[in-house]
Amino acid sequence: MSDRIEKRFTALKAEGRAGLITFVIAGDPDFETSLKIIEGLPKAGADMIEFGMPFTDPMADGPSIQAAGLRALHAGHTMKRTLKLVRAFRAKDKETPVVLMGYYNPIYIYGVDNFLADVKAAGVDGLIVVDLPPEEDDELCLPAMKAGVDFIRLATPTTDDKRAPVVFRNTSGFVYYVSVLGITGTKAPDLISVAGNVDRLRNFTKLPIAVGFGVKTAAQARSIAKTADAVVVGSALVSAVKDSLTKAGKPTSKTPRAVHRLVSDIARGLRS
């Protein structure tokens, strides 16, 4: 496990609370505004940050995150600029864990060896690559773990007791439990089902379990935090970016504040 990720979950356990993991699309709506958003997340209450890597065909993502990725790409964002964002963030924050989340195609095009070297140098702690199943661990998972970068695996409501050991075999950092069937941001999680599945999956892993997809409010986060080690909020933050833009799609001074206010509200809910 990455030192930063391990230390953060150890500290959360000592505090007796679940962590808040915030997801934002890198470069949305442009590089400068994205950096302001990201830099303010820890102060607003984020315990860990996921940078979404923009991609033209994000099959697991709903309309909000798809649109955010396209905004970033139209603004000229690339994988190199995502890593530049991480480096800029790391220049001011050495402690908050950073995870890159996305799809394998841009990493494959970049070149796995080059990608892992640059990711490690930039200060990334973990990767979530949603379209690489355990059967493809040789592609990226094993090289990432060898390079000292956690490979964080997704589990879903359909990850049954037979599949779970396969999913968790080479997982490190934490487990990301997808609380709903389908794409991001389109359904509210069934809180009773989430609690039952998180408890069941603990039989197969000692890693912390974070729960995401569909979490939009402090009340939902607080309920999930009763059984999970962390709560992931993404689509709601991406929507806050969109709602703050001008009619022409340009950011304003309100854009970072809109995201930080929502993060603060959810963070207070988790800490109450």
C-alpha positions as CSV (number, residue, x, y, z in Angstrom):
1,M,0.0,0.0,0.0
2,S,1.2,3.5,-0.8
3,D,2.6,5.2,2.3
4,R,0.3,8.2,1.9
5,I,-2.8,6.0,1.4
6,E,-1.9,3.8,4.3
7,K,-1.2,6.7,6.6
8,R,-4.4,8.4,5.7
9,F,-6.6,5.3,6.4
10,T,-4.6,4.7,9.7
11,A,-5.3,8.3,10.7
12,L,-9.0,8.0,9.8
13,K,-9.3,4.9,11.9
14,A,-7.7,6.7,14.9
15,E,-10.2,9.5,14.5
16,G,-13.0,7.0,14.4
17,R,-14.5,8.2,11.1
18,A,-14.8,7.4,7.5
19,G,-12.8,9.4,4.9
20,L,-14.1,11.6,2.1
21,I,-12.6,10.9,-1.3
22,T,-13.4,13.5,-3.9
23,F,-13.4,12.9,-7.6
24,V,-13.0,15.7,-10.2
25,I,-12.1,15.5,-13.9
26,A,-8.5,16.8,-14.4
27,G,-8.6,19.9,-16.6
28,D,-12.3,20.6,-16.2
29,P,-13.2,23.3,-17.3
30,D,-9.6,24.4,-18.0
31,F,-6.2,23.8,-16.5
32,E,-6.0,26.9,-14.3
33,T,-9.5,26.5,-12.8
34,S,-9.0,22.8,-12.3
35,L,-5.8,23.5,-10.3
36,K,-7.6,26.0,-8.1
37,I,-10.4,23.4,-7.5
38,I,-8.0,20.6,-6.7
39,E,-5.7,22.7,-4.4
40,G,-8.7,23.8,-2.3
41,L,-10.1,20.3,-1.8
42,P,-8.1,19.3,1.3
43,K,-8.9,22.5,3.1
44,A,-12.6,21.9,2.2
45,G,-12.5,18.5,3.9
46,A,-11.3,16.0,1.3
47,D,-9.1,13.2,2.7
48,M,-8.1,11.9,-0.6
49,I,-8.4,13.1,-4.2
50,E,-9.2,11.2,-7.4
51,F,-8.2,12.9,-10.6
52,G,-10.3,11.6,-13.5
53,M,-8.3,11.2,-16.6
54,P,-10.3,12.6,-19.5
55,F,-11.2,10.1,-22.2
56,T,-13.5,10.3,-25.3
57,D,-15.3,7.0,-24.5
58,P,-15.8,6.7,-20.7
59,M,-18.2,3.7,-20.7
60,A,-18.8,3.6,-17.0
61,D,-19.6,7.3,-16.6
62,G,-22.9,9.1,-16.7
63,P,-23.7,12.3,-18.6
64,S,-22.2,14.7,-16.1
65,I,-18.7,13.1,-16.0
66,Q,-18.8,12.5,-19.8
67,A,-19.5,16.1,-20.4
68,A,-16.8,17.2,-18.0
69,G,-14.3,15.0,-19.8
70,L,-15.2,16.6,-23.1
71,R,-14.9,20.1,-21.6
72,A,-11.4,19.2,-20.5
73,L,-10.4,17.7,-23.9
74,H,-11.9,20.7,-25.8
75,A,-9.7,22.9,-23.6
76,G,-6.7,21.0,-24.7
77,H,-6.2,18.7,-21.8
78,T,-3.9,15.7,-22.3
79,M,-2.4,13.0,-20.1
80,K,0.8,15.0,-19.8
81,R,-1.3,17.9,-18.5
82,T,-3.0,15.6,-16.0
83,L,0.4,14.7,-14.6
84,K,1.4,18.4,-14.7
85,L,-1.7,19.1,-12.5
86,V,-0.5,16.4,-10.0
87,R,3.0,17.9,-9.9
88,A,1.6,21.4,-9.3
89,F,-0.7,20.0,-6.5
90,R,2.2,18.1,-4.9
91,A,4.4,21.3,-4.9
92,K,2.1,22.6,-2.2
93,D,0.6,19.4,-0.6
94,K,2.9,16.5,0.2
95,E,0.4,14.5,2.3
96,T,-3.0,14.2,0.6
97,P,-3.2,10.9,-1.3
98,V,-3.8,11.3,-5.1
99,V,-5.3,8.6,-7.2
100,L,-5.8,8.6,-11.0
101,M,-9.0,7.1,-12.2
102,G,-10.0,6.3,-15.8
103,Y,-9.5,3.9,-18.7
104,Y,-6.7,1.9,-20.2
105,N,-6.6,3.3,-23.7
106,P,-4.9,6.6,-22.9
107,I,-2.4,4.8,-20.7
108,Y,-1.7,2.2,-23.4
109,I,-1.1,5.0,-25.9
110,Y,1.2,6.8,-23.5
111,G,3.2,3.6,-22.9
112,V,2.9,1.6,-19.7
113,D,6.5,2.0,-18.7
114,N,6.7,5.7,-19.4
115,F,3.3,6.2,-17.7
116,L,4.3,4.5,-14.5
117,A,7.7,6.3,-14.4
118,D,6.0,9.7,-14.9
119,V,3.1,8.9,-12.5
120,K,5.5,7.9,-9.7
121,A,7.7,11.0,-10.3
122,A,4.6,13.3,-10.2
123,G,3.5,12.0,-6.8
124,V,0.5,9.7,-7.7
125,D,-0.3,7.1,-5.1
126,G,-2.7,4.8,-6.8
127,L,-4.6,3.9,-10.0
128,I,-8.2,2.9,-10.7
129,V,-8.5,1.6,-14.3
130,V,-12.1,0.5,-14.7
131,D,-11.8,-1.5,-17.9
132,L,-8.9,-3.8,-16.9
133,P,-10.3,-6.9,-15.1
134,P,-8.1,-9.2,-13.0
135,E,-7.5,-11.5,-16.0
136,E,-5.4,-8.7,-17.5
137,D,-3.2,-8.0,-14.5
138,D,0.0,-8.4,-16.5
139,E,-1.0,-5.3,-18.6
140,L,-0.8,-2.7,-15.8
141,C,-1.7,-4.0,-12.4
142,L,1.4,-6.0,-11.6
143,P,3.8,-3.5,-13.2
144,A,2.1,-0.7,-11.2
145,M,2.5,-2.5,-7.9
146,K,6.1,-3.3,-8.7
147,A,6.7,0.4,-9.3
148,G,5.2,1.2,-5.9
149,V,1.8,2.5,-7.2
150,D,-1.3,1.0,-5.7
151,F,-3.7,-0.7,-8.1
152,I,-7.2,-0.1,-6.7
153,R,-9.9,-2.5,-7.8
154,L,-13.6,-2.0,-8.3
155,A,-16.1,-4.4,-6.7
156,T,-19.8,-4.2,-7.6
157,P,-23.2,-5.6,-6.3
158,T,-22.6,-8.5,-8.7
159,T,-19.2,-9.4,-7.2
160,D,-20.3,-12.7,-5.6
161,D,-18.4,-14.9,-3.2
162,K,-16.8,-16.9,-6.0
163,R,-15.6,-13.8,-7.9
164,A,-14.4,-11.7,-4.9
165,P,-11.2,-13.6,-4.2
166,V,-10.2,-13.2,-7.9
167,V,-11.0,-9.5,-7.9
168,F,-9.0,-8.8,-4.7
169,R,-6.0,-11.1,-5.5
170,N,-3.7,-8.3,-6.6
171,T,-5.6,-5.3,-5.2
172,S,-3.8,-2.8,-3.1
173,G,-4.4,0.6,-1.4
174,F,-8.2,0.1,-0.9
175,V,-11.2,-1.5,-2.5
176,Y,-13.7,0.8,-4.4
177,Y,-17.2,-0.6,-4.0
178,V,-19.5,0.6,-6.7
179,S,-22.8,1.1,-4.9
180,V,-25.2,0.9,-7.9
181,L,-25.5,-1.1,-11.1
182,G,-25.0,1.1,-14.1
183,I,-23.1,4.3,-14.8
184,T,-22.0,7.1,-12.5
185,G,-24.4,9.7,-11.1
186,T,-27.7,8.3,-12.4
187,K,-29.0,6.3,-9.5
188,A,-29.2,6.7,-5.7
189,P,-27.5,3.9,-3.8
190,D,-29.6,1.4,-2.0
191,L,-28.2,2.0,1.5
192,I,-29.3,-1.3,3.0
193,S,-27.8,-3.3,0.1
194,V,-24.6,-1.3,0.3
195,A,-24.2,-2.1,4.0
196,G,-24.8,-5.8,3.5
197,N,-22.4,-6.1,0.6
198,V,-19.6,-4.1,2.3
199,D,-19.9,-6.4,5.3
200,R,-19.8,-9.5,3.0
201,L,-16.8,-8.3,1.1
202,R,-14.8,-7.8,4.3
203,N,-14.6,-11.6,4.4
204,F,-12.3,-11.5,1.4
205,T,-10.0,-8.5,2.0
206,K,-8.4,-6.7,4.9
207,L,-8.1,-3.5,2.8
208,P,-10.2,-0.5,3.5
209,I,-13.4,-0.3,1.5
210,A,-14.5,3.0,-0.1
211,V,-18.1,3.3,-1.5
212,G,-18.9,5.5,-4.5
213,F,-21.3,6.0,-7.5
214,G,-24.5,7.9,-6.8
215,V,-23.4,9.6,-3.5
216,K,-24.6,13.2,-3.7
217,T,-25.6,14.4,-0.3
218,A,-24.2,14.6,3.3
219,A,-27.1,12.4,4.5
220,Q,-26.2,9.6,2.0
221,A,-22.5,9.9,2.9
222,R,-23.2,9.8,6.6
223,S,-25.3,6.6,6.2
224,I,-22.7,4.9,4.0
225,A,-20.0,5.9,6.5
226,K,-21.5,3.6,9.1
227,T,-20.1,0.6,7.4
228,A,-17.5,1.9,4.8
229,D,-14.0,3.2,5.5
230,A,-14.5,6.0,3.0
231,V,-17.1,7.6,0.8
232,V,-16.4,8.7,-2.8
233,V,-18.3,11.8,-4.2
234,G,-17.8,12.6,-7.9
235,S,-20.8,13.3,-10.1
236,A,-22.2,15.9,-7.7
237,L,-18.9,17.8,-7.7
238,V,-18.6,17.6,-11.5
239,S,-22.2,19.0,-11.7
240,A,-21.3,21.8,-9.4
241,V,-18.6,22.8,-11.9
242,K,-21.0,22.7,-14.8
243,D,-23.7,24.7,-12.9
244,S,-21.1,27.5,-12.1
245,L,-20.1,28.1,-15.7
246,T,-21.4,30.9,-17.9
247,K,-23.8,30.3,-20.7
248,A,-20.8,30.1,-23.0
249,G,-19.3,27.4,-20.8
250,K,-16.6,29.6,-19.3
251,P,-15.5,29.4,-15.6
252,T,-16.0,32.2,-13.2
253,S,-14.6,33.1,-9.8
254,K,-17.6,31.1,-8.4
255,T,-16.5,27.8,-10.0
256,P,-13.9,26.6,-7.4
257,R,-16.0,28.0,-4.5
258,A,-19.1,26.0,-5.7
259,V,-17.1,22.8,-5.5
260,H,-15.5,23.6,-2.2
261,R,-18.8,24.5,-0.6
262,L,-20.3,21.2,-1.5
263,V,-17.2,19.3,-0.3
264,S,-17.4,21.2,3.0
265,D,-21.1,20.3,3.5
266,I,-20.5,16.6,2.9
267,A,-17.3,16.6,5.0
268,R,-19.2,18.2,7.9
269,G,-21.9,15.5,7.5
270,L,-19.2,12.8,7.8
271,R,-17.7,14.3,10.8
272,S,-20.9,15.0,12.7
